[in-house]
Amino acid sequence: MKKVSFAEFGGPDVLQLIDAEEPHAGPGQIRIAVRAAGVNPVDWRVREGQVLKAHPIELPAGVGLDASGVVDEVGEGVEDVKVGDHVFGEGSSTYAEFAVLSAWARMPEGLTFEEAAGYPSVVETALRVIRQVGVRPGQRLLVSGASGGVGSAVLQIARERGITVTGMAGAANQDYLRSLGALATTYGEGWVDRVRQLGHVDAALDLAGSSVIRELVELTGDPRKVISIADLGAPELGVLFSGVAGSVPEALAEAVRLISRGKLHIPVERSYTLAEAAKAHIDSQAGHTRGRRVMVV
């Protein structure tokens, strides 16, 4: 099978499309014929060797956590899906023609494979950081990096829970944020004053790593009311860096519930082939995403 792999840590150029042996499902796992794989910032952080404590790997290694596809192998003890089912979920080395998943759910009706591949990690992350930051219905949440995958999920989940959101993104994504129910503002000089004009901030999330931690602490008045998933230096300012996943099966179940009720939709901004993995990582690192980027197999 074809698989994206890297044999050394480094830039996007270390990614190679290789011929590899097919993986097989162990107990409590399933294997899918991959139709699409989500492109997440953690993918290139792993490729660069930034997050070895949270994601220890041995080289050479595959790339990718999220995927959607067709079940073609069911491991011992798995009873909730069968060969031929369409699923999305999380596993390892998902930039490949076949991948093993350790957490999955059946795809909601009407969702394409490309769309489905964009949900697993971002919904888990969104649910986790909303819980960790302790924001409650009726309060206001500030989200930096609000137009990306996690931001798109945060905005919609928060809205569904009665939380008011102010979203920060580039000028081109202001209308997109408003379409998700958020108040919107841009980065750049004077952004702190612009945020204050939109209302008091009870809690804040840094999803983009745009060197805004000090200002977010200033706006909330408490470093414990700020969470980052993108700035590795956040703990130096007393802010939690949230990098350890919670329950992925629970997140997938919540994603299915919200999608089925029309409460959650994350658009696919761009698709790439496996041979374009390096380009996908370059674009992901550049940011300014509206929704998700995915690999199509």
KENU-22665 format. One record per atom (N, C-alpha, C): residue in three letters; x, y, z. Coordinates in steps of 0.02 Angstrom, whole numbers, padded with zeros to 5 digits, always signed. Layout:
N
ALAXYZ;...
//
This chain:
297
MET+00042-00060+00000;MET+00000+00000+00000;MET+00044+00062+00000;LYS+00014+00119-00019;LYS+00049+00183-00016;LYS+00038+00216+00052;LYS+00091+00248+00077;LYS+00088+00277+00143;LYS+00137+00336+00146;VAL+00118+00390+00180;VAL+00163+00446+00191;VAL+00204+00432+00254;SER+00270+00439+00249;SER+00314+00423+00305;SER+00372+00473+00308;PHE+00406+00474+00365;PHE+00467+00514+00371;PHE+00518+00475+00413;ALA+00582+00480+00394;ALA+00635+00442+00427;ALA+00678+00486+00472;GLU+00667+00552+00470;GLU+00703+00598+00513;GLU+00658+00657+00528;PHE+00670+00690+00585;PHE+00631+00750+00602;PHE+00656+00808+00559;GLY+00609+00851+00540;GLY+00629+00908+00499;GLY+00570+00942+00467;GLY+00584+00978+00413;GLY+00534+01015+00377;GLY+00490+00971+00333;PRO+00444+01001+00296;PRO+00399+00962+00254;PRO+00434+00917+00204;ASP+00496+00935+00185;ASP+00532+00895+00135;ASP+00552+00826+00159;VAL+00546+00812+00225;VAL+00563+00745+00249;VAL+00507+00695+00236;LEU+00448+00720+00217;LEU+00392+00675+00203;LEU+00402+00640+00137;GLN+00390+00574+00137;GLN+00398+00534+00076;GLN+00337+00489+00068;LEU+00316+00478+00006;LEU+00263+00431-00009;LEU+00296+00365-00027;ILE+00286+00314+00015;ILE+00322+00252+00008;ILE+00274+00193+00000;ASP+00302+00136-00021;ASP+00265+00073-00020;ASP+00278+00041+00048;ALA+00225+00020+00082;ALA+00231-00007+00149;ALA+00185-00068+00157;GLU+00200-00109+00207;GLU+00156-00166+00222;GLU+00091-00141+00251;GLU+00038-00175+00235;GLU-00028-00156+00262;GLU-00030-00171+00337;PRO-00060-00126+00377;PRO-00070-00140+00448;PRO-00131-00185+00457;HIS-00136-00214+00516;HIS-00194-00257+00530;HIS-00223-00240+00598;ALA-00288-00249+00604;ALA-00324-00232+00666;ALA-00309-00283+00721;GLY-00288-00257+00779;GLY-00280-00299+00837;GLY-00343-00300+00878;PRO-00342-00331+00937;PRO-00401-00332+00980;PRO-00426-00261+00996;GLY-00491-00251+00989;GLY-00520-00186+01004;GLY-00506-00133+00952;GLN-00483-00153+00893;GLN-00467-00105+00839;GLN-00505-00124+00776;ILE-00507-00077+00729;ILE-00532-00092+00662;ILE-00483-00066+00611;ARG-00484-00095+00552;ARG-00445-00068+00496;ARG-00493-00040+00445;ILE-00475+00017+00416;ILE-00516+00046+00364;ILE-00476+00054+00299;ALA-00512+00050+00244;ALA-00485+00074+00181;ALA-00496+00149+00183;VAL-00442+00186+00189;VAL-00447+00258+00201;VAL-00474+00293+00139;ARG-00524+00337+00150;ARG-00549+00379+00096;ARG-00524+00451+00104;ALA-00515+00472+00167;ALA-00488+00539+00180;ALA-00456+00540+00249;ALA-00407+00584+00258;ALA-00372+00591+00322;ALA-00367+00665+00340;GLY-00381+00681+00402;GLY-00378+00751+00424;GLY-00306+00775+00430;VAL-00295+00838+00412;VAL-00229+00870+00420;VAL-00233+00914+00483;ASN-00196+00896+00535;ASN-00197+00932+00598;ASN-00129+00963+00613;PRO-00128+01020+00649;PRO-00063+01049+00668;PRO-00018+01000+00706;VAL-00049+00954+00745;VAL-00007+00907+00781;VAL+00033+00863+00733;ASP+00008+00854+00672;ASP+00043+00812+00623;ASP+00112+00841+00607;TRP+00114+00908+00593;TRP+00180+00936+00578;TRP+00221+00949+00641;ARG+00188+00957+00698;ARG+00227+00962+00760;ARG+00263+00896+00775;VAL+00228+00840+00762;VAL+00260+00774+00770;VAL+00317+00767+00720;ARG+00305+00787+00658;ARG+00356+00782+00606;ARG+00419+00822+00624;GLU+00410+00878+00658;GLU+00467+00920+00679;GLU+00499+00896+00744;GLY+00467+00849+00779;GLY+00494+00824+00842;GLY+00478+00870+00901;GLN+00427+00912+00894;GLN+00410+00961+00947;GLN+00376+00930+01007;VAL+00337+00877+00997;VAL+00292+00852+01049;VAL+00305+00779+01066;LEU+00368+00762+01074;LEU+00386+00693+01085;LEU+00361+00666+01152;LYS+00354+00710+01202;LYS+00329+00687+01267;LYS+00257+00663+01261;ALA+00216+00701+01225;ALA+00146+00683+01217;ALA+00136+00631+01162;HIS+00180+00632+01112;HIS+00173+00586+01056;HIS+00240+00552+01041;PRO+00263+00507+01085;PRO+00327+00472+01073;PRO+00321+00427+01011;ILE+00371+00430+00969;ILE+00370+00390+00908;ILE+00439+00361+00894;GLU+00440+00309+00855;GLU+00503+00280+00830;GLU+00507+00292+00755;LEU+00566+00312+00733;LEU+00576+00325+00661;LEU+00599+00262+00626;PRO+00580+00252+00563;PRO+00534+00293+00524;PRO+00463+00288+00549;ALA+00423+00340+00537;ALA+00356+00342+00564;ALA+00307+00366+00511;GLY+00244+00346+00519;GLY+00190+00370+00477;GLY+00165+00436+00503;VAL+00115+00463+00469;VAL+00088+00529+00485;VAL+00012+00524+00488;GLY-00018+00562+00533;GLY-00091+00569+00534;GLY-00125+00532+00590;LEU-00177+00564+00617;LEU-00218+00536+00671;LEU-00290+00523+00650;ASP-00318+00568+00611;ASP-00389+00565+00594;ASP-00400+00535+00525;ALA-00456+00499+00518;ALA-00472+00471+00453;ALA-00546+00452+00449;SER-00569+00446+00388;SER-00634+00416+00373;SER-00624+00364+00320;GLY-00669+00315+00317;GLY-00662+00264+00267;GLY-00711+00207+00277;VAL-00695+00151+00244;VAL-00739+00092+00244;VAL-00706+00036+00284;VAL-00742+00010+00333;VAL-00715-00044+00375;VAL-00700-00104+00331;ASP-00639-00131+00335;ASP-00625-00192+00297;ASP-00592-00246+00340;GLU-00583-00231+00405;GLU-00556-00282+00450;GLU-00577-00263+00521;VAL-00603-00312+00558;VAL-00628-00299+00626;VAL-00589-00342+00675;GLY-00560-00310+00726;GLY-00520-00345+00774;GLY-00563-00382+00826;GLU-00530-00426+00863;GLU-00564-00466+00914;GLU-00598-00420+00966;GLY-00660-00436+00982;GLY-00697-00399+01033;GLY-00736-00340+01007;VAL-00729-00323+00944;VAL-00765-00266+00915;VAL-00833-00291+00890;GLU-00887-00261+00915;GLU-00954-00284+00897;GLU-00999-00229+00869;ASP-00977-00166+00872;ASP-01022-00111+00854;ASP-01018-00092+00780;VAL-00969-00119+00743;VAL-00966-00107+00671;VAL-00948-00172+00635;LYS-00961-00172+00570;LYS-00946-00231+00529;LYS-00912-00210+00465;VAL-00882-00258+00430;VAL-00849-00244+00367;VAL-00900-00211+00319;GLY-00879-00157+00288;GLY-00921-00120+00242;GLY-00952-00057+00270;ASP-00951-00050+00338;ASP-00978+00011+00368;ASP-00935+00072+00353;HIS-00967+00129+00347;HIS-00931+00193+00337;HIS-00921+00225+00405;VAL-00858+00237+00423;VAL-00842+00263+00490;VAL-00793+00321+00485;PHE-00787+00359+00540;PHE-00734+00408+00548;PHE-00707+00401+00619;GLY-00644+00419+00628;GLY-00616+00409+00694;GLY-00542+00426+00697;GLU-00510+00400+00748;GLU-00440+00417+00762;GLU-00398+00354+00769;GLY-00338+00357+00741;GLY-00292+00301+00745;GLY-00221+00325+00737;SER-00184+00292+00694;SER-00114+00312+00681;SER-00097+00301+00608;SER-00049+00340+00584;SER-00024+00333+00515;SER-00082+00333+00465;THR-00126+00384+00471;THR-00186+00385+00430;THR-00176+00414+00360;TYR-00117+00445+00348;TYR-00102+00467+00279;TYR-00080+00405+00241;ALA-00127+00362+00224;ALA-00110+00297+00194;ALA-00173+00267+00163;GLU-00163+00215+00123;GLU-00220+00182+00091;GLU-00259+00139+00140;PHE-00225+00114+00192;PHE-00259+00077+00246;PHE-00232+00102+00312;ALA-00276+00104+00363;ALA-00255+00127+00429;ALA-00296+00091+00482;VAL-00264+00083+00541;VAL-00297+00052+00598;VAL-00323+00108+00643;LEU-00387+00102+00663;LEU-00418+00151+00708;LEU-00428+00119+00777;SER-00417+00160+00828;SER-00429+00137+00897;SER-00493+00168+00926;ALA-00520+00219+00892;ALA-00583+00249+00912;ALA-00621+00268+00849;TRP-00686+00257+00847;TRP-00724+00268+00786;TRP-00798+00276+00801;ALA-00834+00299+00751;ALA-00907+00303+00753;ALA-00932+00298+00682;ARG-00993+00275+00674;ARG-01022+00275+00607;ARG-01032+00346+00583;MET-01021+00358+00519;MET-01028+00425+00491;MET-01102+00445+00491;PRO-01117+00505+00513;PRO-01186+00530+00509;PRO-01210+00533+00436;GLU-01274+00522+00426;GLU-01302+00524+00359;GLU-01291+00592+00327;GLY-01272+00592+00264;GLY-01263+00654+00227;GLY-01193+00682+00230;LEU-01150+00654+00271;LEU-01081+00678+00277;LEU-01037+00643+00225;THR-00996+00681+00190;THR-00949+00650+00143;THR-00888+00625+00180;PHE-00849+00581+00148;PHE-00787+00557+00179;PHE-00740+00615+00193;GLU-00735+00662+00146;GLU-00690+00719+00156;GLU-00710+00759+00218;GLU-00775+00773+00224;GLU-00799+00811+00282;GLU-00787+00772+00346;ALA-00803+00708+00346;ALA-00798+00667+00407;ALA-00727+00664+00434;ALA-00678+00662+00389;ALA-00608+00657+00411;ALA-00586+00718+00450;GLY-00622+00774+00443;GLY-00603+00835+00476;GLY-00628+00843+00547;TYR-00667+00796+00572;TYR-00699+00806+00637;TYR-00665+00776+00699;PRO-00637+00716+00697;PRO-00619+00682+00760;PRO-00576+00722+00808;SER-00516+00740+00789;SER-00470+00774+00836;SER-00495+00844+00854;VAL-00524+00880+00806;VAL-00543+00949+00821;VAL-00602+00951+00869;VAL-00650+00905+00863;VAL-00706+00905+00909;VAL-00682+00884+00979;GLU-00639+00833+00982;GLU-00612+00814+01048;GLU-00576+00872+01080;THR-00534+00907+01041;THR-00497+00964+01068;THR-00544+01020+01090;ALA-00594+01036+01048;ALA-00641+01089+01065;ALA-00678+01074+01130;LEU-00703+01014+01137;LEU-00739+00995+01198;LEU-00693+00998+01258;ARG-00631+00976+01249;ARG-00583+00975+01305;ARG-00566+01045+01329;VAL-00550+01091+01283;VAL-00528+01157+01305;VAL-00586+01198+01333;ILE-00646+01189+01306;ILE-00704+01223+01335;ILE-00714+01200+01407;ARG-00706+01135+01418;ARG-00713+01109+01487;ARG-00656+01134+01532;GLN-00595+01133+01507;GLN-00538+01152+01549;GLN-00539+01225+01567;VAL-00562+01268+01522;VAL-00561+01340+01536;VAL-00618+01361+01582;GLY-00667+01316+01591;GLY-00719+01328+01640;GLY-00770+01381+01623;VAL-00779+01395+01559;VAL-00828+01446+01538;VAL-00898+01417+01543;ARG-00945+01460+01566;ARG-01013+01437+01580;ARG-01064+01473+01537;PRO-01125+01445+01530;PRO-01178+01479+01493;PRO-01189+01549+01520;GLY-01196+01597+01475;GLY-01205+01666+01494;GLY-01141+01706+01499;GLN-01083+01671+01498;GLN-01019+01705+01500;GLN-00994+01716+01428;ARG-00938+01755+01424;ARG-00909+01772+01359;ARG-00840+01739+01353;LEU-00830+01705+01297;LEU-00768+01671+01282;LEU-00734+01705+01223;LEU-00669+01720+01231;LEU-00629+01748+01176;LEU-00588+01692+01145;VAL-00591+01687+01079;VAL-00555+01634+01044;VAL-00508+01664+00993;SER-00443+01654+01003;SER-00392+01676+00955;SER-00377+01618+00908;GLY-00381+01630+00843;GLY-00375+01576+00794;GLY-00442+01542+00784;ALA-00495+01583+00779;ALA-00563+01556+00782;ALA-00588+01526+00717;SER-00553+01537+00661;SER-00581+01514+00597;SER-00556+01445+00576;GLY-00507+01417+00611;GLY-00482+01351+00594;GLY-00529+01296+00615;GLY-00505+01234+00611;GLY-00548+01177+00627;GLY-00571+01177+00699;VAL-00524+01183+00747;VAL-00542+01183+00817;VAL-00585+01245+00833;GLY-00565+01302+00806;GLY-00603+01363+00818;GLY-00675+01357+00792;SER-00683+01329+00732;SER-00750+01320+00705;SER-00792+01277+00750;ALA-00762+01224+00778;ALA-00799+01180+00823;ALA-00814+01216+00889;VAL-00765+01252+00916;VAL-00776+01288+00979;VAL-00833+01337+00973;LEU-00833+01376+00919;LEU-00885+01427+00910;LEU-00955+01396+00910;GLN-00962+01341+00874;GLN-01028+01310+00868;GLN-01050+01273+00932;ILE-01002+01240+00964;ILE-01019+01205+01027;ILE-01036+01256+01081;ALA-00997+01310+01085;ALA-01010+01362+01134;ALA-01078+01394+01123;ARG-01094+01409+01061;ARG-01159+01439+01044;ARG-01216+01392+01067;GLU-01207+01327+01054;GLU-01259+01279+01072;GLU-01268+01275+01148;ARG-01215+01293+01186;ARG-01217+01291+01259;ARG-01235+01358+01291;GLY-01251+01408+01250;GLY-01271+01472+01278;GLY-01213+01516+01300;ILE-01154+01505+01271;ILE-01094+01545+01285;ILE-01084+01595+01229;THR-01074+01658+01246;THR-01060+01710+01196;THR-00987+01707+01176;VAL-00973+01710+01111;VAL-00904+01703+01088;VAL-00883+01765+01048;THR-00823+01790+01064;THR-00789+01838+01021;THR-00732+01801+00986;GLY-00733+01802+00920;GLY-00682+01766+00883;GLY-00633+01813+00849;MET-00569+01795+00851;MET-00517+01832+00817;MET-00491+01791+00758;ALA-00486+01824+00700;ALA-00460+01792+00640;ALA-00439+01846+00591;GLY-00410+01825+00535;GLY-00390+01872+00484;GLY-00449+01908+00453;ALA-00435+01962+00417;ALA-00488+02003+00388;ALA-00533+01963+00341;ALA-00505+01915+00305;ALA-00544+01877+00256;ALA-00594+01830+00288;ASN-00586+01816+00353;ASN-00630+01767+00386;ASN-00680+01798+00435;GLN-00688+01863+00434;GLN-00734+01896+00480;GLN-00807+01874+00469;ASP-00829+01874+00407;ASP-00897+01853+00392;ASP-00909+01780+00410;TYR-00857+01738+00401;TYR-00863+01668+00419;TYR-00875+01660+00493;LEU-00838+01697+00535;LEU-00849+01694+00607;LEU-00920+01716+00625;ARG-00943+01768+00594;ARG-01011+01792+00608;ARG-01063+01740+00588;SER-01049+01703+00534;SER-01097+01652+00512;SER-01103+01595+00563;LEU-01053+01589+00606;LEU-01053+01537+00658;LEU-01079+01565+00725;GLY-01105+01627+00723;GLY-01136+01655+00782;GLY-01090+01694+00828;ALA-01028+01708+00806;ALA-00981+01743+00849;ALA-00978+01817+00832;LEU-00959+01857+00881;LEU-00937+01925+00868;LEU-00866+01918+00840;ALA-00849+01960+00791;ALA-00785+01950+00756;ALA-00741+02012+00759;THR-00676+02000+00765;THR-00628+02054+00760;THR-00562+02027+00732;THR-00519+02072+00710;THR-00457+02053+00678;THR-00398+02060+00726;TYR-00341+02032+00705;TYR-00278+02042+00740;TYR-00251+02111+00722;GLY-00189+02124+00740;GLY-00157+02186+00721;GLY-00162+02239+00776;GLU-00130+02295+00763;GLU-00126+02348+00813;GLU-00195+02368+00839;GLY-00201+02372+00905;GLY-00263+02393+00936;GLY-00313+02337+00948;TRP-00292+02274+00938;TRP-00341+02219+00943;TRP-00368+02211+01014;VAL-00327+02225+01065;VAL-00351+02219+01134;VAL-00408+02268+01146;ASP-00401+02329+01123;ASP-00454+02379+01132;ASP-00516+02359+01093;ARG-00507+02331+01034;ARG-00565+02310+00994;ARG-00603+02254+01030;VAL-00566+02208+01061;VAL-00599+02155+01099;VAL-00638+02183+01158;ARG-00607+02230+01194;ARG-00641+02260+01252;ARG-00705+02296+01232;GLN-00705+02326+01174;GLN-00765+02361+01150;GLN-00822+02313+01137;LEU-00806+02249+01126;LEU-00858+02199+01113;LEU-00885+02168+01177;GLY-00855+02184+01234;GLY-00881+02159+01298;GLY-00828+02128+01341;HIS-00845+02119+01405;HIS-00800+02089+01454;HIS-00782+02017+01433;VAL-00721+01996+01447;VAL-00698+01929+01430;VAL-00691+01888+01494;ASP-00729+01833+01498;ASP-00726+01789+01557;ASP-00673+01735+01550;ALA-00660+01713+01489;ALA-00611+01660+01477;ALA-00586+01666+01406;ALA-00528+01637+01393;ALA-00498+01644+01326;ALA-00461+01581+01305;LEU-00462+01568+01240;LEU-00427+01511+01211;LEU-00379+01535+01157;ASP-00317+01511+01160;ASP-00267+01525+01108;ASP-00262+01462+01065;LEU-00289+01465+01005;LEU-00288+01408+00960;LEU-00239+01415+00903;ALA-00205+01473+00899;ALA-00162+01486+00841;ALA-00089+01499+00858;GLY-00073+01513+00923;GLY-00004+01525+00941;GLY+00023+01589+00912;SER-00018+01642+00911;SER+00003+01705+00881;SER+00033+01754+00930;SER+00067+01729+00982;SER+00100+01771+01032;SER+00051+01819+01066;VAL-00006+01791+01087;VAL-00058+01833+01118;VAL-00070+01815+01191;ILE-00030+01771+01220;ILE-00045+01745+01287;ILE-00046+01801+01339;ARG+00003+01845+01338;ARG+00005+01900+01388;ARG-00059+01941+01386;GLU-00080+01958+01325;GLU-00140+01999+01318;GLU-00203+01961+01339;LEU-00206+01896+01326;LEU-00264+01857+01346;LEU-00269+01854+01423;VAL-00212+01847+01456;VAL-00211+01848+01529;VAL-00234+01916+01554;GLU-00211+01970+01521;GLU-00231+02037+01540;GLU-00307+02046+01533;LEU-00335+02021+01479;LEU-00406+02029+01465;LEU-00450+01990+01514;THR-00428+01930+01533;THR-00467+01889+01579;THR-00452+01905+01652;GLY-00392+01932+01665;GLY-00371+01947+01733;GLY-00347+01888+01772;ASP-00341+01829+01740;ASP-00322+01768+01776;ASP-00293+01718+01727;PRO-00229+01698+01735;PRO-00200+01650+01689;PRO-00235+01582+01690;ARG-00271+01568+01744;ARG-00308+01504+01747;ARG-00370+01505+01703;LYS-00388+01564+01677;LYS-00446+01569+01633;LYS-00425+01573+01559;VAL-00362+01553+01546;VAL-00336+01551+01478;VAL-00307+01482+01465;ILE-00322+01454+01407;ILE-00295+01389+01386;ILE-00265+01397+01317;SER-00207+01366+01306;SER-00176+01367+01240;SER-00166+01296+01214;ILE-00176+01287+01149;ILE-00158+01223+01118;ILE-00103+01234+01066;ALA-00076+01296+01064;ALA-00030+01312+01009;ALA+00035+01345+01031;ASP+00038+01373+01091;ASP+00098+01409+01114;ASP+00132+01368+01168;LEU+00188+01336+01150;LEU+00223+01293+01198;LEU+00252+01333+01256;GLY+00258+01400+01249;GLY+00283+01441+01302;GLY+00230+01465+01351;ALA+00167+01445+01340;ALA+00112+01469+01382;ALA+00122+01455+01456;PRO+00148+01396+01477;PRO+00156+01382+01548;PRO+00202+01432+01584;GLU+00248+01464+01548;GLU+00292+01514+01578;GLU+00252+01574+01605;LEU+00191+01583+01580;LEU+00148+01638+01602;LEU+00091+01613+01644;GLY+00096+01550+01667;GLY+00045+01522+01711;GLY-00015+01495+01674;VAL-00011+01490+01608;VAL-00066+01467+01567;VAL-00058+01393+01550;LEU-00111+01355+01554;LEU-00109+01284+01539;LEU-00101+01273+01463;PHE-00051+01232+01444;PHE-00046+01208+01376;PHE-00082+01141+01373;SER-00136+01138+01336;SER-00177+01077+01335;SER-00157+01035+01275;GLY-00121+00981+01288;GLY-00097+00940+01234;GLY-00112+00866+01240;VAL-00146+00846+01294;VAL-00161+00775+01306;VAL-00235+00764+01293;ALA-00250+00720+01246;ALA-00320+00708+01227;ALA-00360+00676+01283;GLY-00424+00691+01283;GLY-00471+00658+01328;GLY-00501+00598+01294;SER-00564+00584+01307;SER-00597+00525+01279;SER-00619+00539+01207;VAL-00586+00506+01160;VAL-00604+00515+01090;VAL-00671+00483+01074;PRO-00687+00422+01101;PRO-00754+00394+01087;PRO-00811+00440+01109;GLU-00804+00471+01168;GLU-00855+00517+01191;GLU-00861+00578+01145;ALA-00803+00603+01121;ALA-00804+00660+01076;ALA-00837+00642+01009;LEU-00823+00583+00984;LEU-00854+00561+00921;LEU-00929+00554+00929;ALA-00951+00527+00986;ALA-01023+00521+00998;ALA-01056+00590+01000;GLU-01023+00639+01032;GLU-01050+00707+01035;GLU-01049+00738+00965;ALA-00997+00725+00927;ALA-00995+00751+00858;ALA-01053+00725+00817;VAL-01066+00660+00822;VAL-01122+00630+00786;VAL-01188+00663+00807;ARG-01197+00673+00872;ARG-01259+00704+00898;ARG-01268+00774+00869;LEU-01215+00815+00872;LEU-01220+00884+00850;LEU-01229+00888+00774;ILE-01191+00848+00737;ILE-01197+00849+00664;ILE-01267+00827+00643;SER-01293+00775+00674;SER-01359+00749+00656;SER-01414+00798+00671;ARG-01403+00842+00720;ARG-01453+00892+00739;ARG-01443+00958+00701;GLY-01393+00960+00656;GLY-01380+01020+00619;GLY-01346+01075+00659;LYS-01315+01057+00715;LYS-01284+01106+00759;LYS-01209+01114+00748;LEU-01180+01071+00705;LEU-01107+01074+00694;LEU-01092+01057+00622;HIS-01056+01103+00589;HIS-01033+01091+00521;HIS-00965+01124+00513;ILE-00915+01085+00494;ILE-00848+01112+00482;ILE-00831+01102+00409;PRO-00826+01157+00371;PRO-00813+01151+00299;PRO-00742+01128+00284;VAL-00734+01097+00227;VAL-00668+01077+00202;VAL-00643+01133+00157;GLU-00589+01166+00178;GLU-00561+01221+00138;GLU-00523+01195+00078;ARG-00484+01142+00088;ARG-00444+01116+00032;ARG-00428+01042+00043;SER-00425+01006-00012;SER-00406+00935-00011;SER-00339+00925-00047;TYR-00302+00874-00025;TYR-00237+00859-00055;TYR-00233+00783-00067;THR-00191+00763-00114;THR-00177+00692-00124;THR-00120+00673-00076;LEU-00110+00607-00068;LEU-00054+00584-00026;LEU+00012+00612-00051;ALA+00020+00618-00116;ALA+00083+00644-00144;ALA+00093+00717-00127;GLU+00040+00752-00105;GLU+00044+00823-00088;GLU+00048+00835-00013;ALA+00070+00785+00025;ALA+00072+00791+00097;ALA+00116+00850+00120;ALA+00173+00859+00088;ALA+00217+00915+00107;ALA+00182+00982+00097;LYS+00146+00989+00042;LYS+00109+01051+00029;LYS+00055+01061+00082;ALA+00022+01007+00101;ALA-00030+01012+00153;ALA-00001+01037+00218;HIS+00058+01013+00236;HIS+00090+01035+00298;HIS+00113+01108+00293;ILE+00140+01128+00236;ILE+00160+01198+00226;ILE+00100+01244+00236;ASP+00044+01226+00206;ASP-00016+01267+00211;ASP-00043+01268+00282;SER-00041+01210+00315;SER-00065+01206+00385;SER-00023+01250+00430;GLN+00042+01249+00421;GLN+00087+01290+00463;GLN+00078+01364+00450;ALA+00057+01382+00389;ALA+00047+01452+00372;ALA-00016+01480+00406;GLY-00063+01436+00425;GLY-00123+01458+00460;GLY-00174+01488+00413;HIS-00216+01533+00441;HIS-00269+01568+00404;HIS-00319+01519+00372;THR-00329+01462+00406;THR-00376+01412+00380;THR-00448+01433+00394;ARG-00492+01417+00348;ARG-00563+01422+00360;ARG-00591+01351+00360;GLY-00601+01322+00419;GLY-00623+01254+00423;GLY-00564+01205+00423;ARG-00567+01155+00378;ARG-00518+01100+00381;ARG-00482+01089+00316;ARG-00423+01058+00322;ARG-00386+01032+00265;ARG-00383+00957+00273;VAL-00391+00920+00217;VAL-00391+00848+00221;VAL-00351+00817+00164;MET-00325+00757+00177;MET-00294+00717+00125;MET-00348+00671+00096;VAL-00350+00664+00030;VAL-00397+00619-00003;VAL-00360+00561-00032;VAL-00384+00501-00017;VAL-00351+00440-00041;VAL-00393+00410-00097;
//
